[in-house]
């Protein structure tokens, strides 16, 4: 396969860059080692669009966060991705922490964050009545927001594919050779020849760089654990609520999600292991202690799932977005930890500008379509719209996921799209079937049947998420023609 640009990694950064490069007449491929897009850091984070006050002034994080925040609204409008600009608080419990708020406000003003204001206890409680009475003040940032992170990356991938970008899943990069102003990439069963490489490999960006270039940065995995509460848990907070930051990070936060749940987290743990995404009792104990400092009465019996995500940090603490000096056309977009999701559009544009500087101007793709056919939940339609849809396709009249009220028609829709769902969790991320309180306990088997039918595969080949995460191995009851085998099976039972 010969292409102009190979983007390694299909998280929110890689998919954004590929989608934006589709504005030009280029052959582009996204190479992803997992079984779906958005399957790394993008699928397990706080889902926040940060305002930009906590990044050191002059850093790449500061520059791209504030600009990325501003760009998110139009991007999500084009792709019809859930995004709400609800604002955020950083709360203080004593005079010492109030001084931290003042420093954050000053830094935010220097970074160009609009509307920052320190609120006293009375002003704060008027806006957030459920906060602990021990909170004495807060820094208010009205431009902060919440988003669907994997929904954004999936929408970017769909739009990129609609505009001609090829996506290679289950294609782990095993080698990159540089020869005669081009790169030869071996990824899974593919051999790709490309003029330019954009390394967005997240936790593995250092290893991808080292296949071609001298080692000059190291990715340090940092684990964050979370609790997600059922929608019936109530409206504990109206905005994103942070505690004062520490050296470990922004601290445990409490926030509503774009889908009406409540999320608390994350922890901040240097695991030393890029695959250590398990959850722990110690992590959950820590979350509970920290969250209850802010809101006292969480109903923990309404936690419907707990999860962890890994962030790609470096000792320098800033993003790495640069062309490697020794390798023209090889661009690292690495160490994208928080606020990487918030900054994603600005990070992507920054990397593309570097590519243009190296490669020269690209010819515009006049047929580029920035709009993505939205996945609109059936439950959000009017009765008239619902009936029209059912008349066109009766599958929209069959509810598969009772918790989230997701229909068969919606599940088929997300399977049949470009960059569509191939696994149980891929359907969950796109259509929310299995996102409710039973977490797929009721609808999972039915969703598997639909996947098998629509992809024309055996149901035993339907996996949960990764290529080896099989769910079924065969029929529960097997008919034995051979009486000896039947007797042996009966004896074992």
C-alpha positions, -999 to 999 in steps of 0.1 A, spaced: 0 0 0 14 34 -10 1 66 8 11 101 13 5 103 51 4 75 77 -12 85 110 -3 60 137 -29 58 164 -67 62 162 -74 82 194 -89 116 194 -57 132 182 -50 108 154 -85 108 141 -87 146 142 -54 149 122 -65 124 96 -99 141 92 -83 175 88 -58 162 63 -87 149 43 -93 185 33 -64 180 9 -59 157 -21 -38 132 -1 -39 95 3 -41 90 41 -42 59 63 -48 56 100 -30 26 116 -44 13 149 -33 -17 169 -66 -22 186 -99 -36 174 -116 -2 173 -109 35 172 -107 54 205 -97 23 224 -68 38 244 -67 69 265 -96 84 246 -122 59 258 -114 62 296 -109 98 308 -127 126 326 -146 138 295 -138 174 303 -131 204 281 -108 224 304 -108 262 304 -70 264 303 -60 282 336 -38 254 351 -12 250 323 20 269 327 20 301 307 40 297 275 38 259 274 23 240 245 -4 229 269 -14 264 277 -14 275 240 -33 246 227 -58 242 256 -73 277 253 -74 276 215 -87 240 215 -115 249 239 -126 276 216 -126 253 186 -145 225 202 -180 241 198 -179 244 160 -162 210 157 -189 192 177 -216 211 158 -202 199 125 -200 163 137 -231 164 160 -212 152 190 -226 159 226 -208 189 241 -221 213 269 -202 244 281 -213 241 317 -184 258 334 -161 245 362 -151 253 398 -118 247 416 -128 246 453 -108 257 483 -112 245 519 -89 270 537 -70 302 533 -39 284 519 -59 269 491 -76 303 484 -41 316 476 -37 287 451 -69 299 435 -55 334 431 -24 320 414 -45 299 391 -67 329 382 -36 350 374 -21 322 353 -54 318 335 -56 355 327 -21 353 313 -31 323 292 -61 342 278 -89 323 296 -120 345 296 -144 351 324 -124 337 354 -137 348 388 -131 338 424 -164 333 442 -170 334 479 -188 307 498 -223 324 495 -219 330 457 -206 294 452 -234 277 472 -260 297 453 -247 280 421 -238 246 437 -260 240 468 -249 204 473 -213 212 479 -198 206 514 -202 235 538 -164 232 544 -158 247 509 -149 284 515 -143 297 479 -139 286 443 -123 297 410 -151 298 384 -143 292 348 -174 296 326 -158 283 294 -151 248 307 -173 220 294 -182 183 292 -181 161 261 -184 126 249 -147 117 243 -150 85 224 -181 98 206 -158 126 193 -131 103 181 -156 79 165 -173 108 147 -139 121 135 -131 86 122 -164 83 105 -160 117 88 -124 109 78 -135 76 63 -164 93 45 -138 116 30 -116 88 18 -92 81 47 -85 43 51 -85 29 87 -65 -3 94 -75 -19 127 -57 -48 145 -26 -35 128 2 -32 154 32 -14 140 62 -37 143 88 -19 123 95 13 104 123 16 79 135 50 65 148 48 29 151 73 0 128 100 16 101 75 24 91 52 53 82 16 51 58 5 79 50 -30 88 17 -31 107 -1 -64 113 -5 -80 79 1 -47 60 32 -32 44 27 6 40 50 29 20 45 66 30 61 100 25 51 112 59 45 97 93 25 113 122 31 95 154 0 97 176 5 63 193 -3 75 228 13 53 255 35 38 228 46 70 210 81 66 224 84 31 211 72 42 176 97 70 176 125 47 186 119 25 156 133 53 134 150 79 155 172 82 185 154 78 218 148 113 232 117 111 253 100 85 275 63 79 281 54 73 317 20 56 321 -2 72 347 -34 54 358 -66 71 367 -96 52 382 -132 63 381 -167 56 394 -197 61 371 -231 65 388 -265 56 375 -287 84 361 -310 80 391 -283 90 415 -295 126 411 -280 160 401 -252 163 427 -234 190 408 -243 213 379 -207 220 369 -173 203 369 -159 205 404 -122 202 409 -102 203 441 -70 223 443 -43 207 422 -13 189 435 20 178 420 2 145 411 -24 162 389 -57 181 390 -70 159 417 -103 140 422 -132 157 406 -170 154 405 -190 162 373 -222 155 354 -217 137 321 -233 147 288 -256 116 292 -269 125 326 -247 103 348 -224 115 376 -186 107 374 -160 109 401 -123 104 396 -95 100 388 -67 87 409 -32 94 397 -9 64 399 25 59 382 21 22 373 53 17 353 32 -6 331 15 5 299 -12 -22 302 -20 -18 339 -56 -6 334 -71 -27 362 -91 -12 391 -82 -16 427 -97 -15 462 -71 11 472 -80 33 443 -117 32 451 -111 40 488 -91 70 477 -118 82 454 -145 79 480 -124 98 506 -116 127 482 -151 129 466 -169 130 499 -148 160 509 -167 179 482 -201 163 483 -211 144 514 -239 121 504 -230 100 473 -252 69 470 -224 44 463 -249 16 458 -258 33 425 -223 30 410 -231 11 377 -195 7 366 -159 15 376 -130 17 352 -95 30 347 -76 48 320 -39 53 313 -24 87 305 8 93 286 30 115 306 66 126 303 90 140 330 90 174 312 53 177 318 45 193 284 32 180 251 57 170 224 46 182 189 75 184 165 92 171 134 122 150 143 153 167 132 170 136 119 139 123 100 122 148 77 85 141 75 83 122 107 62 142 132 58 132 169 26 141 186 33 126 219 29 129 257 -7 140 252 -21 137 287 -45 162 303 -57 186 288 -52 167 255 -89 161 249 -96 198 254 -67 208 232 -72 182 205 -83 205 176 -54 229 183 -29 201 187 -40 186 154 -38 219 136 -4 226 151 9 192 138 -6 198 104 11 232 101 44 215 109 37 190 81 29 217 57 61 236 66 81 204 58 62 192 28 50 224 12 15 234 3 -11 207 -3 -38 209 -30 -73 215 -16 -98 187 -17 -129 206 -31 -152 176 -24 -144 175 13 -175 173 35 -170 184 71 -204 172 82 -210 138 96 -244 120 94 -253 121 131 -264 93 152 -295 107 168 -309 86 197 -344 73 189 -356 85 224 -348 121 215 -371 121 184 -407 134 184 -435 109 183 -441 118 147 -404 113 138 -404 80 156 -434 67 137 -419 78 104 -387 60 112 -405 28 122 -426 30 90 -393 31 70 -376 4 91 -395 -17 117 -363 -24 135 -366 10 152 -398 -3 169 -379 -30 187 -361 -20 220 -330 -40 226 -314 -21 255 -341 -15 281 -319 7 304 -310 32 277 -340 25 254 -318 17 224 -335 1 194 -324 -26 170 -325 0 142 -299 22 161 -276 -8 166 -277 -17 130 -270 19 120 -238 21 140 -226 -13 127 -232 -4 91 -214 30 91 -179 35 78 -156 29 108 -186 11 123 -190 -11 153 -174 -46 151 -176 -56 187 -200 -56 217 -182 -26 233 -180 -8 200 -218 -9 198 -219 3 235 -197 33 227 -216 43 196 -252 36 205 -251 33 243 -266 -2 243 -252 -17 275 -243 17 291 -272 16 316 -275 2 351 -274 -35 340 -243 -29 319 -254 -52 291 -266 -80 314 -299 -81 296 -292 -68 261 -257 -81 256 -267 -115 241 -292 -99 218 -267 -73 206 -242 -101 198 -269 -118 177 -274 -85 158 -236 -81 152 -232 -116 140 -262 -112 116 -251 -79 102 -215 -88 98 -223 -123 85 -201 -140 111 -207 -168 136 -218 -155 170 -188 -172 186 -166 -148 166 -183 -118 182 -159 -104 209 -164 -80 237 -137 -55 227 -101 -67 219 -96 -93 192 -90 -121 218 -118 -111 242 -142 -139 232 -175 -143 250 -189 -176 236 -170 -208 227 -199 -229 215 -235 -240 222 -245 -247 258 -260 -280 249 -244 -303 223 -259 -333 206 -236 -363 207 -241 -389 180 -215 -411 195 -229 -428 226 -194 -432 241 -188 -394 240 -223 -389 255 -216 -412 284 -182 -396 290 -198 -362 291 -226 -373 314 -200 -389 338 -180 -356 339 -212 -336 347 
